[in-house]
Amino acid sequence: MLYAILAYHDEAHVKAMTADEDVALMDDLNKVHTRLTAEGRLGPAARLGATALAATVSGPGRGLVTDGPFTETKEHLLGFYVVEAKSREAAIEAARDLKAANPGASYEIRPIVLYLPNTPFPVTDAGLAFVRP
C-alpha cells in the first residue's frame, strides 16, 4: 500500500533558518531519503515553495482564485497533481479546468522548489476500496 506523507512545519521558523541550518536539515532528511530509496520505498518527493506564492481555486463553476494556500473547507486532502506550467497563472488555469470538471473540490496551487526525480510510483490498487466501497 502507498502512503502520502505530507510535511507540515512552521514556515516562519523554516524561513528564519540560516543557510547552514537549512543544509544541515536537508542532510539529515537526505539520510532518510537515501535509506528509503535503498529499501525501494521512496516515491517522488518535493519541497513546496513559500505559502505567499500559493493560490486556491474554489467556489462555483471554474471557481474564484484567491491568494494563499488555505482552503476554508471541511473537505480532506484526497490527492494531488504535479503539473508543469510556464507561470503561476498557467498553473492556476490548469486548476480552474480541474475545478470545472470536479465542482465540489477545492484546489491549492503551490510551486515545487525541490523534487526528487526518477522515482516513479509503483502500481497500486489500494485506493479502490475508497472509490468503490
The first five atom37 places (N, CA, C, CB, O) and aatype in JSON, in Angstrom:
{
  "aatype": [12, 10, 18, 0, 9, 10, 0, 18, 8, 3, 6, 0, 8, 19, 11, 0, 12, 16, 0, 3, 6, 3, 19, 0, 10, 12, 3, 3, 10, 2, 11, 19, 8, 16, 1, 10, 16, 0, 6, 7, 1, 10, 7, 14, 0, 0, 1, 10, 7, 0, 16, 0, 10, 0, 0, 16, 19, 15, 7, 14, 7, 1, 7, 10, 19, 16, 3, 7, 14, 13, 16, 6, 16, 11, 6, 8, 10, 10, 7, 13, 18, 19, 19, 6, 0, 11, 15, 1, 6, 0, 0, 9, 6, 0, 0, 1, 3, 10, 11, 0, 0, 2, 14, 7, 0, 15, 18, 6, 9, 1, 14, 9, 19, 10, 18, 10, 14, 2, 16, 14, 13, 14, 19, 16, 3, 0, 7, 10, 0, 13, 19, 1, 14],
  "atom_mask": [
    [1, 1, 1, 1, 1],
    [1, 1, 1, 1, 1],
    [1, 1, 1, 1, 1],
    [1, 1, 1, 1, 1],
    [1, 1, 1, 1, 1],
    [1, 1, 1, 1, 1],
    [1, 1, 1, 1, 1],
    [1, 1, 1, 1, 1],
    [1, 1, 1, 1, 1],
    [1, 1, 1, 1, 1],
    [1, 1, 1, 1, 1],
    [1, 1, 1, 1, 1],
    [1, 1, 1, 1, 1],
    [1, 1, 1, 1, 1],
    [1, 1, 1, 1, 1],
    [1, 1, 1, 1, 1],
    [1, 1, 1, 1, 1],
    [1, 1, 1, 1, 1],
    [1, 1, 1, 1, 1],
    [1, 1, 1, 1, 1],
    [1, 1, 1, 1, 1],
    [1, 1, 1, 1, 1],
    [1, 1, 1, 1, 1],
    [1, 1, 1, 1, 1],
    [1, 1, 1, 1, 1],
    [1, 1, 1, 1, 1],
    [1, 1, 1, 1, 1],
    [1, 1, 1, 1, 1],
    [1, 1, 1, 1, 1],
    [1, 1, 1, 1, 1],
    [1, 1, 1, 1, 1],
    [1, 1, 1, 1, 1],
    [1, 1, 1, 1, 1],
    [1, 1, 1, 1, 1],
    [1, 1, 1, 1, 1],
    [1, 1, 1, 1, 1],
    [1, 1, 1, 1, 1],
    [1, 1, 1, 1, 1],
    [1, 1, 1, 1, 1],
    [1, 1, 1, 0, 1],
    [1, 1, 1, 1, 1],
    [1, 1, 1, 1, 1],
    [1, 1, 1, 0, 1],
    [1, 1, 1, 1, 1],
    [1, 1, 1, 1, 1],
    [1, 1, 1, 1, 1],
    [1, 1, 1, 1, 1],
    [1, 1, 1, 1, 1],
    [1, 1, 1, 0, 1],
    [1, 1, 1, 1, 1],
    [1, 1, 1, 1, 1],
    [1, 1, 1, 1, 1],
    [1, 1, 1, 1, 1],
    [1, 1, 1, 1, 1],
    [1, 1, 1, 1, 1],
    [1, 1, 1, 1, 1],
    [1, 1, 1, 1, 1],
    [1, 1, 1, 1, 1],
    [1, 1, 1, 0, 1],
    [1, 1, 1, 1, 1],
    [1, 1, 1, 0, 1],
    [1, 1, 1, 1, 1],
    [1, 1, 1, 0, 1],
    [1, 1, 1, 1, 1],
    [1, 1, 1, 1, 1],
    [1, 1, 1, 1, 1],
    [1, 1, 1, 1, 1],
    [1, 1, 1, 0, 1],
    [1, 1, 1, 1, 1],
    [1, 1, 1, 1, 1],
    [1, 1, 1, 1, 1],
    [1, 1, 1, 1, 1],
    [1, 1, 1, 1, 1],
    [1, 1, 1, 1, 1],
    [1, 1, 1, 1, 1],
    [1, 1, 1, 1, 1],
    [1, 1, 1, 1, 1],
    [1, 1, 1, 1, 1],
    [1, 1, 1, 0, 1],
    [1, 1, 1, 1, 1],
    [1, 1, 1, 1, 1],
    [1, 1, 1, 1, 1],
    [1, 1, 1, 1, 1],
    [1, 1, 1, 1, 1],
    [1, 1, 1, 1, 1],
    [1, 1, 1, 1, 1],
    [1, 1, 1, 1, 1],
    [1, 1, 1, 1, 1],
    [1, 1, 1, 1, 1],
    [1, 1, 1, 1, 1],
    [1, 1, 1, 1, 1],
    [1, 1, 1, 1, 1],
    [1, 1, 1, 1, 1],
    [1, 1, 1, 1, 1],
    [1, 1, 1, 1, 1],
    [1, 1, 1, 1, 1],
    [1, 1, 1, 1, 1],
    [1, 1, 1, 1, 1],
    [1, 1, 1, 1, 1],
    [1, 1, 1, 1, 1],
    [1, 1, 1, 1, 1],
    [1, 1, 1, 1, 1],
    [1, 1, 1, 1, 1],
    [1, 1, 1, 0, 1],
    [1, 1, 1, 1, 1],
    [1, 1, 1, 1, 1],
    [1, 1, 1, 1, 1],
    [1, 1, 1, 1, 1],
    [1, 1, 1, 1, 1],
    [1, 1, 1, 1, 1],
    [1, 1, 1, 1, 1],
    [1, 1, 1, 1, 1],
    [1, 1, 1, 1, 1],
    [1, 1, 1, 1, 1],
    [1, 1, 1, 1, 1],
    [1, 1, 1, 1, 1],
    [1, 1, 1, 1, 1],
    [1, 1, 1, 1, 1],
    [1, 1, 1, 1, 1],
    [1, 1, 1, 1, 1],
    [1, 1, 1, 1, 1],
    [1, 1, 1, 1, 1],
    [1, 1, 1, 1, 1],
    [1, 1, 1, 1, 1],
    [1, 1, 1, 1, 1],
    [1, 1, 1, 1, 1],
    [1, 1, 1, 0, 1],
    [1, 1, 1, 1, 1],
    [1, 1, 1, 1, 1],
    [1, 1, 1, 1, 1],
    [1, 1, 1, 1, 1],
    [1, 1, 1, 1, 1],
    [1, 1, 1, 1, 1]
  ],
  "atom_positions": [
    [[0.84, -1.17, 0.0], [0.0, 0.0, 0.0], [0.9, 1.24, 0.0], [-0.96, -0.01, 1.22], [1.97, 1.26, 0.61]],
    [[0.45, 2.24, -0.67], [1.18, 3.5, -0.7], [0.6, 4.47, 0.31], [1.15, 4.11, -2.1], [-0.61, 4.47, 0.56]],
    [[1.44, 5.3, 0.88], [1.0, 6.34, 1.79], [1.59, 7.67, 1.35], [1.41, 6.02, 3.25], [2.75, 7.72, 0.92]],
    [[0.82, 8.72, 1.45], [1.34, 10.07, 1.25], [1.73, 10.6, 2.61], [0.29, 11.0, 0.54], [0.95, 10.52, 3.56]],
    [[2.91, 11.14, 2.72], [3.34, 11.78, 3.95], [3.47, 13.26, 3.64], [4.7, 11.18, 4.5], [4.33, 13.66, 2.86]],
    [[2.62, 14.06, 4.24], [2.58, 15.49, 3.99], [3.36, 16.19, 5.09], [1.11, 16.02, 3.91], [3.05, 16.02, 6.27]],
    [[4.35, 16.97, 4.73], [5.22, 17.61, 5.71], [4.68, 18.98, 6.09], [6.65, 17.75, 5.17], [4.6, 19.87, 5.25]],
    [[4.3, 19.14, 7.35], [3.83, 20.42, 7.87], [4.88, 20.97, 8.81], [2.46, 20.27, 8.58], [5.48, 20.22, 9.57]],
    [[5.09, 22.26, 8.78], [6.1, 22.89, 9.63], [5.73, 24.36, 9.75], [7.57, 22.72, 9.05], [4.93, 24.86, 8.96]],
    [[6.27, 25.04, 10.71], [6.07, 26.47, 10.85], [6.94, 27.17, 9.82], [6.41, 26.96, 12.31], [8.16, 27.19, 9.94]],
    [[6.3, 27.74, 8.81], [7.03, 28.35, 7.71], [7.96, 29.47, 8.18], [6.06, 28.9, 6.68], [9.07, 29.62, 7.66]],
    [[7.52, 30.25, 9.16], [8.36, 31.34, 9.68], [9.65, 30.78, 10.28], [7.59, 32.16, 10.73], [10.72, 31.36, 10.12]],
    [[9.54, 29.66, 10.98], [10.72, 29.03, 11.56], [11.68, 28.56, 10.47], [10.31, 27.83, 12.46], [12.89, 28.78, 10.56]],
    [[11.16, 27.93, 9.44], [11.99, 27.43, 8.35], [12.65, 28.59, 7.61], [11.15, 26.58, 7.37], [13.84, 28.53, 7.28]],
    [[11.89, 29.65, 7.36], [12.45, 30.81, 6.66], [13.51, 31.52, 7.49], [11.34, 31.79, 6.29], [14.39, 32.18, 6.94]],
    [[13.45, 31.38, 8.82], [14.42, 32.03, 9.7], [15.72, 31.24, 9.82], [13.81, 32.23, 11.07], [16.69, 31.73, 10.4]],
    [[15.75, 30.03, 9.28], [16.97, 29.22, 9.35], [18.08, 29.88, 8.55], [16.71, 27.79, 8.85], [17.84, 30.47, 7.5]],
    [[19.28, 29.75, 9.06], [20.44, 30.18, 8.27], [20.65, 29.16, 7.15], [21.73, 30.32, 9.16], [20.09, 28.07, 7.18]],
    [[21.47, 29.54, 6.17], [21.77, 28.61, 5.08], [22.4, 27.33, 5.64], [22.72, 29.27, 4.05], [22.09, 26.23, 5.19]],
    [[23.29, 27.48, 6.63], [23.93, 26.31, 7.23], [22.93, 25.41, 7.94], [25.01, 26.75, 8.21], [23.01, 24.19, 7.86]],
    [[21.96, 26.02, 8.65], [20.93, 25.24, 9.33], [20.06, 24.49, 8.32], [20.05, 26.15, 10.21], [19.71, 23.34, 8.54]],
    [[19.72, 25.16, 7.22], [18.92, 24.51, 6.18], [19.69, 23.35, 5.55], [18.51, 25.52, 5.1], [19.12, 22.28, 5.33]],
    [[20.97, 23.55, 5.27], [21.8, 22.48, 4.7], [21.86, 21.3, 5.68], [23.23, 23.0, 4.38], [21.75, 20.15, 5.26]],
    [[22.04, 21.59, 6.96], [22.1, 20.52, 7.98], [20.78, 19.75, 8.03], [22.42, 21.11, 9.37], [20.77, 18.52, 8.1]],
    [[19.67, 20.47, 7.98], [18.36, 19.83, 7.97], [18.21, 18.94, 6.75], [17.24, 20.88, 8.01], [17.79, 17.79, 6.86]],
    [[18.56, 19.47, 5.58], [18.44, 18.69, 4.35], [19.38, 17.49, 4.36], [18.72, 19.57, 3.13], [19.03, 16.43, 3.84]],
    [[20.57, 17.64, 4.94], [21.48, 16.5, 5.07], [20.83, 15.39, 5.9], [22.81, 16.93, 5.72], [20.9, 14.22, 5.53]],
    [[20.2, 15.77, 7.01], [19.52, 14.78, 7.85], [18.36, 14.12, 7.1], [19.0, 15.44, 9.14], [18.18, 12.91, 7.16]],
    [[17.58, 14.94, 6.39], [16.47, 14.39, 5.62], [16.98, 13.48, 4.5], [15.61, 15.52, 5.04], [16.38, 12.44, 4.22]],
    [[18.08, 13.87, 3.86], [18.63, 13.06, 2.77], [19.13, 11.7, 3.25], [19.75, 13.81, 2.08], [19.12, 10.74, 2.48]],
    [[19.55, 11.6, 4.5], [19.92, 10.3, 5.06], [18.7, 9.38, 5.07], [20.49, 10.45, 6.5], [18.79, 8.2, 4.74]],
    [[17.56, 9.93, 5.46], [16.32, 9.14, 5.45], [15.92, 8.83, 4.01], [15.18, 9.9, 6.19], [15.55, 7.7, 3.7]],
    [[16.01, 9.84, 3.12], [15.68, 9.62, 1.7], [16.53, 8.48, 1.13], [15.89, 10.92, 0.88], [16.02, 7.59, 0.45]],
    [[17.84, 8.52, 1.42], [18.76, 7.51, 0.89], [18.39, 6.12, 1.4], [20.21, 7.85, 1.29], [18.38, 5.16, 0.63]],
    [[18.1, 6.02, 2.68], [17.71, 4.72, 3.26], [16.43, 4.2, 2.64], [17.55, 4.83, 4.78], [16.35, 3.04, 2.23]],
    [[15.41, 5.06, 2.56], [14.13, 4.64, 2.0], [14.26, 4.29, 0.51], [13.07, 5.73, 2.18], [13.6, 3.37, 0.03]],
    [[15.11, 5.02, -0.21], [15.36, 4.71, -1.62], [16.03, 3.36, -1.75], [16.22, 5.81, -2.27], [15.64, 2.55, -2.59]],
    [[17.05, 3.1, -0.93], [17.74, 1.82, -0.96], [16.79, 0.66, -0.64], [18.91, 1.82, 0.04], [16.96, -0.44, -1.16]],
    [[15.8, 0.92, 0.21], [14.81, -0.1, 0.56], [13.71, -0.2, -0.5], [14.18, 0.22, 1.91], [12.83, -1.05, -0.39]],
    [[13.77, 0.66, -1.53], [12.75, 0.64, -2.57], [11.42, 1.18, -2.12], [0.0, 0.0, 0.0], [10.38, 0.8, -2.67]],
    [[11.42, 2.06, -1.12], [10.17, 2.52, -0.52], [9.85, 3.98, -0.78], [10.22, 2.31, 0.93], [8.76, 4.43, -0.45]],
    [[10.78, 4.75, -1.38], [10.54, 6.19, -1.57], [10.1, 6.47, -2.99], [11.8, 7.0, -1.24], [10.78, 6.1, -3.95]],
    [[8.96, 7.12, -3.12], [8.48, 7.58, -4.41], [8.87, 9.04, -4.6], [0.0, 0.0, 0.0], [9.79, 9.52, -3.93]],
    [[8.2, 9.75, -5.49], [8.53, 11.16, -5.71], [8.39, 11.96, -4.42], [7.63, 11.75, -6.79], [7.49, 11.71, -3.61]],
    [[9.27, 12.91, -4.23], [9.24, 13.78, -3.06], [9.48, 15.21, -3.51], [10.3, 13.34, -1.98], [10.22, 15.44, -4.47]],
    [[8.87, 16.16, -2.83], [9.0, 17.56, -3.23], [9.01, 18.45, -2.01], [7.87, 17.96, -4.18], [8.42, 18.12, -0.98]],
    [[9.68, 19.57, -2.13], [9.61, 20.62, -1.13], [8.84, 21.76, -1.78], [11.06, 21.09, -0.63], [9.24, 22.25, -2.84]],
    [[7.76, 22.18, -1.15], [6.92, 23.22, -1.73], [7.51, 24.59, -1.49], [5.52, 23.15, -1.16], [8.25, 24.81, -0.54]],
    [[7.17, 25.52, -2.38], [7.6, 26.9, -2.24], [6.81, 27.62, -1.17], [0.0, 0.0, 0.0], [5.93, 27.05, -0.53]],
    [[7.12, 28.87, -0.98], [6.53, 29.68, 0.07], [5.01, 29.77, -0.07], [7.13, 31.07, 0.06], [4.48, 29.83, -1.17]],
    [[4.33, 29.78, 1.07], [2.88, 29.9, 1.04], [2.44, 31.24, 0.43], [2.3, 29.75, 2.45], [1.33, 31.35, -0.08]],
    [[3.31, 32.25, 0.48], [2.97, 33.55, -0.13], [2.81, 33.44, -1.64], [4.06, 34.58, 0.2], [2.19, 34.31, -2.26]],
    [[3.33, 32.39, -2.24], [3.22, 32.19, -3.68], [2.05, 31.27, -4.04], [4.51, 31.61, -4.23], [1.82, 31.0, -5.22]],
    [[1.32, 30.8, -3.04], [0.24, 29.85, -3.27], [-1.03, 30.56, -3.71], [-0.02, 29.04, -2.01], [-1.2, 31.77, -3.5]],
    [[-1.91, 29.79, -4.31], [-3.24, 30.27, -4.68], [-4.22, 29.12, -4.46], [-3.28, 30.77, -6.18], [-3.82, 27.96, -4.46]],
    [[-5.48, 29.46, -4.27], [-6.53, 28.46, -4.1], [-7.65, 28.78, -5.07], [-7.04, 28.42, -2.63], [-8.04, 29.93, -5.24]],
    [[-8.18, 27.73, -5.71], [-9.33, 27.87, -6.6], [-10.49, 27.15, -5.93], [-9.03, 27.28, -8.04], [-10.41, 25.95, -5.67]],
    [[-11.57, 27.87, -5.66], [-12.74, 27.27, -5.01], [-13.98, 28.02, -5.44], [-12.59, 27.28, -3.47], [-13.91, 29.04, -6.12]],
    [[-15.13, 27.5, -5.04], [-16.38, 28.16, -5.37], [-17.04, 27.53, -6.6], [0.0, 0.0, 0.0], [-16.56, 26.52, -7.11]],
    [[-18.13, 28.13, -7.07], [-18.9, 27.54, -8.17], [-18.19, 27.67, -9.52], [-20.27, 28.2, -8.25], [-17.28, 28.49, -9.69]],
    [[-18.62, 26.86, -10.47], [-18.1, 26.93, -11.83], [-16.62, 26.65, -11.89], [0.0, 0.0, 0.0], [-16.14, 25.68, -11.3]],
    [[-15.89, 27.49, -12.61], [-14.44, 27.35, -12.69], [-13.76, 27.92, -11.46], [-13.9, 28.04, -13.95], [-12.53, 27.91, -11.37]],
    [[-14.54, 28.41, -10.52], [-14.03, 28.84, -9.24], [-13.45, 30.23, -9.21], [0.0, 0.0, 0.0], [-13.11, 30.81, -10.24]],
    [[-13.34, 30.75, -8.01], [-12.68, 32.02, -7.74], [-11.24, 31.75, -7.34], [-13.42, 32.82, -6.64], [-10.96, 30.76, -6.67]],
    [[-10.34, 32.61, -7.75], [-8.93, 32.47, -7.39], [-8.64, 33.42, -6.23], [-7.99, 32.77, -8.61], [-8.9, 34.62, -6.31]],
    [[-8.1, 32.85, -5.14], [-7.69, 33.68, -4.01], [-6.23, 33.38, -3.7], [-8.59, 33.43, -2.75], [-5.77, 32.26, -3.88]],
    [[-5.52, 34.4, -3.25], [-4.13, 34.2, -2.86], [-4.09, 33.43, -1.55], [-3.39, 35.54, -2.73], [-4.95, 33.6, -0.68]],
    [[-3.09, 32.59, -1.41], [-2.9, 31.85, -0.17], [-3.2, 30.39, -0.34], [0.0, 0.0, 0.0], [-3.95, 29.99, -1.23]],
    [[-2.61, 29.58, 0.52], [-2.74, 28.13, 0.39], [-3.89, 27.53, 1.18], [-1.48, 27.48, 0.81], [-4.06, 26.31, 1.2]],
    [[-4.67, 28.37, 1.84], [-5.61, 27.83, 2.82], [-7.02, 27.79, 2.26], [-5.57, 28.64, 4.1], [-7.61, 28.83, 1.95]],
    [[-7.57, 26.6, 2.14], [-8.95, 26.48, 1.72], [-9.82, 26.47, 2.97], [-9.17, 25.2, 0.88], [-9.51, 25.8, 3.95]],
    [[-10.9, 27.22, 2.92], [-11.85, 27.23, 4.02], [-12.88, 26.17, 3.71], [-12.52, 28.66, 4.23], [-13.91, 26.44, 3.08]],
    [[-12.59, 24.97, 4.16], [-13.4, 23.84, 3.77], [-13.37, 22.75, 4.83], [-12.94, 23.29, 2.44], [-12.45, 22.7, 5.65]],
    [[-14.36, 21.9, 4.81], [-14.37, 20.74, 5.69], [-13.86, 19.5, 4.96], [-15.79, 20.5, 6.23], [-13.77, 18.42, 5.55]],
    [[-13.54, 19.66, 3.68], [-13.04, 18.53, 2.91], [-11.66, 18.13, 3.39], [-13.02, 18.86, 1.43], [-11.0, 18.86, 4.12]],
    [[-11.23, 16.96, 2.95], [-9.92, 16.42, 3.29], [-9.06, 16.37, 2.04], [-10.04, 15.02, 3.94], [-9.58, 16.3, 0.93]],
    [[-7.78, 16.4, 2.22], [-6.87, 16.23, 1.1], [-6.99, 14.8, 0.61], [-5.4, 16.57, 1.51], [-6.73, 13.86, 1.36]],
    [[-7.39, 14.62, -0.65], [-7.62, 13.28, -1.18], [-6.68, 12.93, -2.32], [-9.03, 13.15, -1.64], [-6.68, 11.79, -2.79]],
    [[-5.9, 13.86, -2.78], [-4.98, 13.56, -3.86], [-4.23, 14.8, -4.26], [0.0, 0.0, 0.0], [-4.45, 15.88, -3.72]],
    [[-3.34, 14.64, -5.24], [-2.57, 15.78, -5.72], [-2.17, 15.55, -7.16], [-1.34, 16.03, -4.85], [-2.15, 14.41, -7.63]],
    [[-1.85, 16.6, -7.84], [-1.33, 16.59, -9.2], [0.0, 17.31, -9.2], [-2.33, 17.24, -10.2], [0.2, 18.25, -8.44]],
    [[0.9, 16.87, -10.04], [2.11, 17.63, -10.32], [2.01, 18.02, -11.79], [3.43, 16.8, -10.01], [1.98, 17.16, -12.67]],
    [[1.97, 19.32, -12.06], [1.85, 19.79, -13.43], [3.01, 20.71, -13.76], [0.51, 20.51, -13.64], [3.52, 21.43, -12.91]],
    [[3.41, 20.67, -15.02], [4.41, 21.62, -15.5], [3.66, 22.81, -16.06], [5.36, 20.97, -16.57], [2.73, 22.64, -16.86]],
    [[4.05, 23.99, -15.67], [3.4, 25.21, -16.15], [4.47, 26.28, -16.3], [2.27, 25.67, -15.17], [5.42, 26.34, -15.53]],
    [[4.3, 27.12, -17.3], [5.29, 28.18, -17.56], [5.19, 29.33, -16.57], [5.13, 28.71, -18.96], [6.13, 30.11, -16.44]],
    [[4.05, 29.43, -15.87], [3.85, 30.52, -14.93], [2.81, 30.12, -13.89], [3.4, 31.81, -15.68], [2.11, 29.11, -14.04]],
    [[2.74, 30.91, -12.83], [1.72, 30.71, -11.8], [0.33, 30.78, -12.42], [1.86, 31.76, -10.67], [-0.56, 29.99, -12.08]],
    [[0.15, 31.73, -13.32], [-1.15, 31.9, -13.97], [-1.54, 30.66, -14.78], [-1.14, 33.14, -14.87], [-2.7, 30.26, -14.79]],
    [[-0.56, 30.06, -15.46], [-0.84, 28.84, -16.23], [-1.2, 27.69, -15.31], [0.38, 28.46, -17.11], [-2.07, 26.88, -15.64]],
    [[-0.56, 27.61, -14.15], [-0.9, 26.57, -13.18], [-2.3, 26.8, -12.63], [0.13, 26.54, -12.03], [-3.06, 25.85, -12.44]],
    [[-2.65, 28.06, -12.37], [-4.0, 28.39, -11.9], [-5.03, 28.0, -12.95], [-4.11, 29.89, -11.57], [-6.09, 27.48, -12.61]],
    [[-4.75, 28.25, -14.21], [-5.69, 27.86, -15.27], [-5.9, 26.35, -15.3], [-5.18, 28.35, -16.64], [-7.02, 25.88, -15.51]],
    [[-4.83, 25.59, -15.1], [-4.97, 24.13, -15.04], [-5.86, 23.74, -13.86], [-3.58, 23.44, -14.91], [-6.71, 22.86, -13.99]],
    [[-5.68, 24.39, -12.71], [-6.51, 24.11, -11.54], [-7.96, 24.51, -11.8], [-5.97, 24.84, -10.31], [-8.89, 23.84, -11.34]],
    [[-8.16, 25.59, -12.52], [-9.54, 26.01, -12.82], [-10.21, 25.01, -13.75], [-9.55, 27.41, -13.47], [-11.41, 24.76, -13.63]],
    [[-9.45, 24.42, -14.66], [-10.01, 23.37, -15.52], [-10.39, 22.15, -14.68], [-9.0, 22.97, -16.62], [-11.44, 21.55, -14.89]],
    [[-9.53, 21.78, -13.73], [-9.86, 20.68, -12.83], [-11.09, 21.0, -12.01], [-8.67, 20.36, -11.91], [-11.95, 20.15, -11.79]],
    [[-11.18, 22.25, -11.55], [-12.33, 22.7, -10.75], [-13.62, 22.59, -11.56], [-12.13, 24.15, -10.28], [-14.65, 22.17, -11.03]],
    [[-13.56, 22.96, -12.82], [-14.76, 22.86, -13.66], [-15.19, 21.41, -13.83], [-14.49, 23.5, -15.04], [-16.38, 21.12, -13.9]],
    [[-14.22, 20.51, -13.89], [-14.54, 19.09, -14.04], [-14.99, 18.45, -12.74], [-13.34, 18.35, -14.58], [-15.7, 17.44, -12.76]],
    [[-14.59, 19.01, -11.61], [-14.91, 18.46, -10.3], [-15.37, 19.6, -9.4], [-13.68, 17.72, -9.68], [-14.62, 20.04, -8.53]],
    [[-16.59, 20.09, -9.6], [-17.06, 21.31, -8.95], [-17.07, 21.26, -7.42], [-18.42, 21.61, -9.42], [-17.01, 22.32, -6.79]],
    [[-17.14, 20.1, -6.81], [-17.19, 20.01, -5.35], [-15.83, 20.13, -4.68], [0.0, 0.0, 0.0], [-15.75, 20.2, -3.45]],
    [[-14.77, 20.17, -5.46], [-13.42, 20.19, -4.89], [-12.86, 21.61, -4.83], [-12.49, 19.31, -5.72], [-13.36, 22.52, -5.5]],
    [[-11.83, 21.78, -4.02], [-11.02, 23.0, -4.0], [-9.6, 22.58, -4.33], [-11.1, 23.74, -2.6], [-9.16, 21.49, -3.98]],
    [[-8.89, 23.45, -5.0], [-7.53, 23.13, -5.43], [-6.56, 24.19, -4.95], [-7.46, 23.0, -6.95], [-6.76, 25.38, -5.18]],
    [[-5.51, 23.74, -4.29], [-4.44, 24.63, -3.83], [-3.27, 24.5, -4.79], [-4.01, 24.29, -2.36], [-2.88, 23.39, -5.15]],
    [[-2.72, 25.62, -5.21], [-1.6, 25.64, -6.15], [-0.36, 26.09, -5.4], [-1.9, 26.56, -7.37], [-0.35, 27.16, -4.79]],
    [[0.69, 25.29, -5.45], [1.95, 25.62, -4.79], [3.1, 25.32, -5.73], [2.11, 24.84, -3.45], [3.1, 24.27, -6.38]],
    [[4.1, 26.2, -5.82], [5.28, 25.87, -6.61], [6.11, 24.8, -5.9], [6.14, 27.13, -6.85], [6.17, 24.76, -4.67]],
    [[6.73, 23.94, -6.68], [7.63, 22.93, -6.13], [9.04, 23.44, -6.32], [7.42, 21.52, -6.83], [9.44, 23.77, -7.44]],
    [[9.8, 23.51, -5.24], [11.15, 24.05, -5.33], [12.23, 22.97, -5.19], [11.35, 25.1, -4.26], [13.4, 23.24, -5.46]],
    [[11.86, 21.78, -4.78], [12.79, 20.67, -4.73], [12.03, 19.42, -5.1], [13.47, 20.53, -3.33], [10.94, 19.17, -4.57]],
    [[12.57, 18.64, -6.0], [11.89, 17.45, -6.48], [12.91, 16.35, -6.65], [11.14, 17.72, -7.81], [13.98, 16.57, -7.22]],
    [[12.61, 15.16, -6.16], [13.49, 14.01, -6.36], [12.96, 13.24, -7.57], [13.55, 13.09, -5.07], [12.0, 12.48, -7.45]],
    [[13.59, 13.45, -8.74], [13.06, 12.84, -9.97], [13.4, 11.36, -10.09], [13.61, 13.59, -11.18], [14.14, 10.79, -9.28]],
    [[12.84, 10.76, -11.12], [13.13, 9.36, -11.47], [12.77, 8.39, -10.37], [14.59, 9.2, -11.81], [13.42, 7.35, -10.22]],
    [[11.76, 8.7, -9.6], [11.28, 7.81, -8.57], [9.79, 7.6, -8.79], [11.58, 8.37, -7.14], [8.96, 8.21, -8.12]],
    [[9.46, 6.73, -9.74], [8.05, 6.55, -10.09], [7.25, 5.87, -8.98], [7.92, 5.75, -11.37], [7.8, 5.13, -8.16]],
    [[5.97, 6.14, -8.98], [5.07, 5.44, -8.07], [4.88, 4.01, -8.58], [3.71, 6.18, -7.94], [4.69, 3.82, -9.78]],
    [[4.91, 3.02, -7.71], [4.56, 1.68, -8.14], [3.05, 1.6, -8.36], [5.02, 0.61, -7.1], [2.3, 2.41, -7.82]],
    [[2.63, 0.65, -9.13], [1.2, 0.45, -9.38], [0.56, -0.03, -8.08], [0.95, -0.58, -10.54], [1.11, -0.88, -7.38]],
    [[-0.61, 0.52, -7.77], [-1.31, 0.12, -6.55], [-2.81, 0.11, -6.81], [-0.97, 1.07, -5.37], [-3.32, 0.87, -7.63]],
    [[-3.49, -0.75, -6.11], [-4.95, -0.74, -6.17], [-5.53, -0.47, -4.8], [-5.47, -2.07, -6.71], [-6.72, -0.69, -4.57]],
    [[-4.69, 0.01, -3.88], [-5.13, 0.24, -2.51], [-6.28, 1.22, -2.42], [-3.98, 0.74, -1.69], [-7.09, 1.13, -1.5]],
    [[-6.37, 2.15, -3.36], [-7.43, 3.15, -3.31], [-8.77, 2.68, -3.83], [0.0, 0.0, 0.0], [-9.76, 3.39, -3.69]],
    [[-8.83, 1.51, -4.42], [-10.09, 1.05, -4.99], [-11.19, 0.9, -3.94], [-9.89, -0.26, -5.7], [-12.36, 1.14, -4.24]],
    [[-10.83, 0.51, -2.74], [-11.84, 0.39, -1.68], [-12.43, 1.75, -1.35], [-11.23, -0.24, -0.43], [-13.59, 1.84, -0.96]],
    [[-11.62, 2.8, -1.5], [-12.11, 4.16, -1.25], [-13.07, 4.58, -2.35], [-10.93, 5.15, -1.15], [-14.11, 5.18, -2.07]],
    [[-12.73, 4.28, -3.58], [-13.54, 4.7, -4.71], [-14.85, 3.9, -4.76], [-12.77, 4.54, -6.01], [-15.92, 4.47, -4.97]],
    [[-14.76, 2.63, -4.58], [-15.95, 1.75, -4.66], [-16.02, 0.86, -3.42], [-15.91, 0.87, -5.94], [-15.45, -0.23, -3.42]],
    [[-16.7, 1.31, -2.36], [-16.76, 0.5, -1.13], [-17.45, -0.83, -1.34], [-17.48, 1.27, -0.05], [-17.58, -1.61, -0.4]]
  ]
}
